[in-house]
């Protein structure tokens, strides 16, 4: 699940007046008595085992998806079957399955009453977690059988392969700007453009965006990767190479655990805290648990600043977007790709 970024190197002059809402990071103040407890990940033997298990399950789910995806399958059916498969294999979804079509780059998940069929250029971005250790991965499907779609998919996949190979060779010496440069150069060599304000990210215990961003262009950040877990996710497009914030997505995460007056809403909040912690979740998940009344509680919790709702992220010129993503861990002087 991607992260939207601000500033950095640009390919051409574009309007970068972006709102702060899309970043979707958890920004918690340590002195707040109601803050959520976030434990920084250290790659213990147990944690490495959990990452590897999450990755193996993610790979099985990818094979399941390849057999499942077809034109016109309802997105709600697709999302629910993917999430059910994750649970069946002994893990949990790290976030709601993103099913973003054409110009929607990220953060589309079907609502409980969604009637949208799969079509066009479909990006499937899903995550698996085992005790908070996350494997995040994405792939794109051409449901139109168009040559340009296939080339666009190849651009994001080739950029991902090149970036991963660079990290494998450099390990802890991998510099963020060098990774971004590899992605940008590869995508542009194939006739497309990277989306420069979307990025990969570090992973941590129950945190899908753990602070470090991995750019899709040279952003001049020479910070080197350290031991830990990371996701690289190039986006390729025929458009301007930048996204803007669209409609609310129905994907939320908890910003703080705070009191609320309504007794039913307190019950909903407690369920969120116990089941998802700081991980993103879908409004449809809560409708399944509590009925449509949960939607009113979500709106109230969002208004109170307890929940953040991610916006859909749309390519600025409404051009099609492809995505590819894999997660990996760096430890003991080696790089292991999880997904």
C-alpha positions as CSV (number, residue, x, y, z in Angstrom):
1,X,0.0,0.0,0.0
2,X,1.6,3.1,-1.2
3,X,2.7,6.4,0.4
4,X,2.2,9.8,-1.1
5,X,5.2,12.2,-0.8
6,X,5.9,15.8,-1.2
7,X,8.8,17.8,-2.8
8,X,11.9,16.1,-4.1
9,X,13.3,16.0,-7.6
10,X,10.8,16.5,-10.4
11,X,10.9,15.4,-14.0
12,X,9.1,18.5,-15.4
13,X,7.4,21.6,-14.1
14,X,4.1,20.5,-12.4
15,X,1.9,22.0,-9.8
16,X,2.9,20.4,-6.5
17,X,0.5,22.3,-4.2
18,X,-0.7,19.2,-2.3
19,X,-2.6,18.9,0.9
20,X,-1.3,17.1,3.9
21,X,-4.2,14.6,4.2
22,X,-2.9,12.1,1.7
23,X,0.3,11.2,3.5
24,X,-1.7,9.0,5.9
25,X,1.2,8.5,8.3
26,X,0.7,7.9,12.0
27,X,1.9,10.9,13.8
28,X,1.8,10.2,17.5
29,X,3.0,12.4,20.3
30,X,4.8,10.4,23.0
31,X,3.5,12.5,25.9
32,X,-0.1,11.9,24.9
33,X,-1.6,9.5,27.5
34,X,-4.0,8.2,24.9
35,X,-1.4,7.5,22.3
36,X,-1.3,4.1,20.6
37,X,1.7,2.0,21.5
38,X,4.0,1.5,18.6
39,X,6.9,-0.8,19.1
40,X,9.9,-0.3,16.9
41,X,10.9,-3.3,15.0
42,X,14.2,-5.0,15.7
43,X,14.9,-8.0,13.4
44,X,15.0,-10.7,16.1
45,X,15.0,-14.3,15.0
46,X,11.3,-14.5,15.8
47,X,10.5,-11.4,13.8
48,X,12.5,-12.6,10.8
49,X,10.6,-15.9,10.9
50,X,7.3,-14.0,10.9
51,X,8.4,-11.8,7.9
52,X,9.3,-14.9,6.0
53,X,6.0,-16.6,6.8
54,X,4.1,-13.5,5.8
55,X,6.0,-13.5,2.5
56,X,5.4,-17.1,1.8
57,X,1.7,-16.6,2.3
58,X,1.7,-13.5,0.1
59,X,3.3,-15.5,-2.7
60,X,0.6,-18.2,-2.4
61,X,-2.1,-15.5,-2.5
62,X,-0.5,-14.0,-5.6
63,X,-0.9,-17.4,-7.4
64,X,-4.5,-17.6,-6.1
65,X,-5.2,-14.1,-7.5
66,X,-3.8,-15.0,-10.9
67,X,-6.3,-17.8,-11.2
68,X,-9.1,-15.6,-9.8
69,X,-8.9,-12.4,-11.8
70,X,-11.0,-12.0,-14.9
71,X,-12.9,-9.2,-16.6
72,X,-16.2,-8.2,-15.0
73,X,-15.6,-10.0,-11.7
74,X,-17.2,-7.8,-9.1
75,X,-14.5,-5.9,-7.1
76,X,-16.2,-6.7,-3.8
77,X,-16.1,-10.4,-4.6
78,X,-12.4,-10.1,-5.6
79,X,-11.4,-8.3,-2.4
80,X,-13.3,-10.6,-0.1
81,X,-11.9,-13.7,-1.7
82,X,-8.4,-12.4,-1.5
83,X,-8.8,-11.4,2.2
84,X,-10.4,-14.7,3.0
85,X,-7.5,-16.6,1.4
86,X,-5.0,-14.7,3.5
87,X,-7.0,-15.7,6.6
88,X,-7.3,-19.3,5.4
89,X,-3.5,-19.6,5.0
90,X,-2.9,-18.5,8.7
91,X,-2.3,-14.8,8.5
92,X,-4.3,-11.6,8.5
93,X,-4.7,-8.8,5.9
94,X,-2.2,-6.0,6.7
95,X,-4.7,-3.5,5.0
96,X,-7.8,-3.7,2.9
97,X,-7.1,-5.1,-0.6
98,X,-6.6,-2.1,-3.0
99,X,-8.3,-2.6,-6.4
100,X,-7.4,0.5,-8.3
101,X,-8.4,0.8,-12.0
102,X,-6.9,2.9,-14.8
103,X,-6.1,6.5,-13.6
104,X,-6.7,5.6,-9.9
105,X,-3.2,4.9,-8.8
106,X,-3.9,3.7,-5.3
107,X,-6.3,3.5,-2.3
108,X,-9.5,2.2,-4.0
109,X,-11.1,-0.6,-2.0
110,X,-14.7,-1.6,-2.6
111,X,-17.4,-0.5,-0.2
112,X,-19.9,-3.0,1.3
113,X,-22.4,-2.1,-1.5
114,X,-19.9,-1.7,-4.4
115,X,-21.2,-2.8,-7.8
116,X,-18.0,-2.0,-9.8
117,X,-16.8,-4.8,-12.1
118,X,-13.1,-5.4,-12.8
119,X,-12.0,-3.8,-16.0
120,X,-9.3,-1.8,-17.7
121,X,-5.8,-1.7,-16.1
122,X,-6.4,-3.3,-12.6
123,X,-3.8,-2.8,-9.9
124,X,-4.1,-5.3,-7.0
125,X,-2.2,-4.2,-3.9
126,X,-2.5,-6.4,-0.8
127,X,-0.7,-7.0,2.4
128,X,-0.2,-10.0,4.7
129,X,0.8,-9.8,8.4
130,X,1.9,-12.4,10.9
131,X,2.0,-11.0,14.4
132,X,2.5,-7.5,12.9
133,X,5.3,-8.5,10.5
134,X,4.1,-7.2,7.1
135,X,4.6,-8.4,3.5
136,X,3.3,-5.8,1.1
137,X,3.0,-6.6,-2.6
138,X,1.2,-5.5,-5.7
139,X,0.7,-6.4,-9.4
140,X,-1.2,-5.1,-12.4
141,X,-3.5,-6.9,-14.7
142,X,-4.5,-6.0,-18.3
143,X,-8.2,-6.8,-18.6
144,X,-8.5,-5.2,-22.0
145,X,-5.8,-7.1,-23.9
146,X,-4.2,-3.9,-25.1
147,X,-0.6,-3.6,-26.2
148,X,-0.1,-0.3,-24.4
149,X,-1.4,-1.8,-21.2
150,X,1.1,-4.6,-21.5
151,X,4.0,-2.2,-22.1
152,X,2.9,-0.1,-19.1
153,X,2.8,-3.2,-16.9
154,X,6.3,-4.2,-18.1
155,X,7.6,-0.7,-17.3
156,X,6.7,-0.9,-13.6
157,X,7.7,-4.5,-13.3
158,X,11.1,-3.9,-15.0
159,X,11.7,-0.9,-12.7
160,X,11.0,-3.0,-9.7
161,X,13.3,-5.7,-10.8
162,X,16.1,-3.2,-11.4
163,X,15.6,-1.5,-8.1
164,X,15.6,-4.9,-6.2
165,X,18.7,-6.0,-8.0
166,X,20.4,-2.8,-7.0
167,X,19.5,-3.3,-3.3
168,X,20.7,-6.9,-3.5
169,X,24.1,-5.8,-4.7
170,X,24.4,-2.8,-2.4
171,X,22.6,-4.2,0.7
172,X,22.9,-1.7,3.7
173,X,24.8,0.7,1.4
174,X,21.8,1.2,-0.8
175,X,21.1,4.9,-1.0
176,X,17.5,6.1,-1.4
177,X,18.2,8.5,-4.2
178,X,20.1,5.8,-6.2
179,X,17.1,3.4,-5.9
180,X,14.8,6.2,-7.1
181,X,17.1,7.0,-9.9
182,X,17.2,3.3,-11.1
183,X,13.4,3.3,-11.1
184,X,13.0,6.6,-13.0
185,X,15.6,5.8,-15.6
186,X,14.2,2.4,-16.3
187,X,10.6,3.5,-16.7
188,X,11.6,6.5,-18.9
189,X,13.8,4.2,-21.1
190,X,10.6,2.3,-21.9
191,X,8.7,5.4,-22.9
192,X,6.7,6.1,-19.8
193,X,7.0,8.2,-16.7
194,X,7.3,7.3,-13.0
195,X,4.8,8.9,-10.5
196,X,7.2,11.0,-8.5
197,X,5.0,11.8,-5.5
198,X,4.3,8.1,-4.7
199,X,6.9,6.0,-3.0
200,X,7.8,2.8,-1.3
201,X,8.4,2.7,2.4
202,X,9.9,0.9,5.4
203,X,7.8,-1.6,7.3
204,X,7.6,-2.1,11.1
205,X,5.5,-3.8,13.7
206,X,1.9,-3.1,12.8
207,X,3.0,-0.1,10.7
208,X,2.6,-0.2,6.9
209,X,4.4,3.2,6.5
210,X,7.2,3.2,9.1
211,X,8.9,6.5,8.5
212,X,11.4,5.9,5.7
213,X,10.3,6.5,2.1
214,X,11.8,4.9,-0.9
215,X,11.4,7.3,-3.9
216,X,10.5,6.6,-7.5
217,X,12.9,9.3,-8.7
218,X,16.2,10.8,-7.6
219,X,15.1,12.9,-4.6
220,X,18.7,13.8,-3.6
221,X,18.3,11.8,-0.3
222,X,21.6,9.9,0.2
223,X,20.5,8.1,3.3
224,X,21.4,4.4,3.2
225,X,19.1,1.5,4.0
226,X,19.8,-0.2,7.3
227,X,18.7,-3.6,8.7
228,X,14.9,-3.8,8.5
229,X,11.9,-4.5,6.3
230,X,11.1,-2.4,3.2
231,X,8.7,-2.2,0.2
232,X,9.6,-0.8,-3.2
233,X,6.7,0.0,-5.5
234,X,7.2,1.8,-8.8
235,X,4.2,3.3,-10.6
236,X,4.4,3.9,-14.4
237,X,2.1,6.1,-16.4
238,X,1.6,7.8,-19.8
239,X,0.5,11.0,-18.0
240,X,2.1,13.8,-16.0
241,X,3.6,11.5,-13.4
242,X,2.0,13.0,-10.3
243,X,-1.2,12.2,-8.3
244,X,-3.8,14.3,-6.6
245,X,-6.2,13.4,-3.8
246,X,-9.6,12.1,-5.0
247,X,-12.7,10.9,-3.2
248,X,-12.5,9.3,0.3
249,X,-11.5,5.7,0.0
250,X,-13.3,4.0,2.9
251,X,-9.8,3.0,4.2
252,X,-9.1,4.2,7.7
253,X,-6.4,3.9,10.3
254,X,-6.4,4.9,14.0
255,X,-4.4,8.1,14.9
256,X,-5.1,8.0,18.6
257,X,-7.1,6.0,21.1
258,X,-9.4,8.5,22.7
259,X,-12.7,8.7,24.5
260,X,-16.0,9.3,22.7
261,X,-19.4,9.9,24.2
262,X,-21.5,7.6,22.1
263,X,-21.6,4.1,23.6
264,X,-22.0,2.3,20.3
265,X,-19.1,4.3,18.8
266,X,-17.0,3.4,21.8
267,X,-17.7,-0.3,21.1
268,X,-16.7,0.2,17.5
269,X,-13.5,2.0,18.5
270,X,-12.6,-0.7,20.9
271,X,-13.0,-3.3,18.2
272,X,-10.7,-1.3,15.9
273,X,-8.1,-0.9,18.6
274,X,-8.1,-4.6,19.4
275,X,-8.2,-6.0,15.9
276,X,-6.2,-3.6,13.7
277,X,-4.1,-1.5,16.0
278,X,-2.4,1.1,13.8
279,X,-3.0,-0.9,10.5
280,X,-5.4,0.4,7.9
281,X,-8.9,-1.2,7.8
282,X,-12.0,-0.9,5.6
283,X,-15.4,0.5,6.4
284,X,-16.9,-2.7,4.8
285,X,-15.1,-4.8,7.4
286,X,-16.9,-2.9,10.2
287,X,-20.3,-3.0,8.3
288,X,-19.9,-6.8,8.3
289,X,-19.2,-6.8,12.1
290,X,-21.7,-4.1,13.2
291,X,-24.1,-3.3,10.3
292,X,-24.4,0.0,8.5
293,X,-24.7,1.8,11.8
294,X,-20.9,1.5,11.9
295,X,-20.6,4.1,9.1
296,X,-22.0,6.8,11.4
297,X,-19.5,5.9,14.0
298,X,-16.6,6.0,11.5
299,X,-17.7,9.5,10.4
300,X,-17.8,10.7,14.0
301,X,-14.4,9.2,14.9
302,X,-13.0,10.8,11.7
303,X,-14.5,14.2,12.7
304,X,-12.9,13.9,16.2
305,X,-9.5,13.2,14.7
306,X,-9.3,9.7,16.1
307,X,-9.4,8.1,12.7
308,X,-7.7,9.1,9.4
309,X,-9.4,8.3,6.1
310,X,-7.1,7.8,3.1
311,X,-8.1,9.6,-0.1
312,X,-8.1,7.8,-3.4
313,X,-4.9,8.9,-5.4
314,X,-5.6,9.8,-9.0
315,X,-3.1,10.5,-11.8
316,X,-3.1,14.2,-12.5
317,X,-3.9,14.0,-16.2
318,X,-6.3,11.0,-15.7
319,X,-3.9,8.7,-17.6
320,X,-3.6,5.0,-16.9
321,X,-1.2,3.8,-14.2
322,X,0.5,0.5,-13.6
323,X,2.1,-0.7,-10.3
324,X,4.5,-3.3,-9.2
325,X,5.6,-4.0,-5.6
326,X,7.7,-6.4,-3.5
327,X,8.9,-6.4,0.1
328,X,12.3,-7.5,1.4
329,X,14.3,-7.6,4.6
330,X,17.9,-6.7,5.1
331,X,19.7,-8.6,7.9
332,X,23.0,-10.3,8.6
333,X,24.6,-8.7,5.6
334,X,22.1,-10.1,3.1
335,X,18.9,-9.1,1.3
336,X,15.9,-11.5,1.2
337,X,13.0,-10.7,-1.0
338,X,9.8,-11.8,0.7
339,X,7.1,-11.6,-1.9
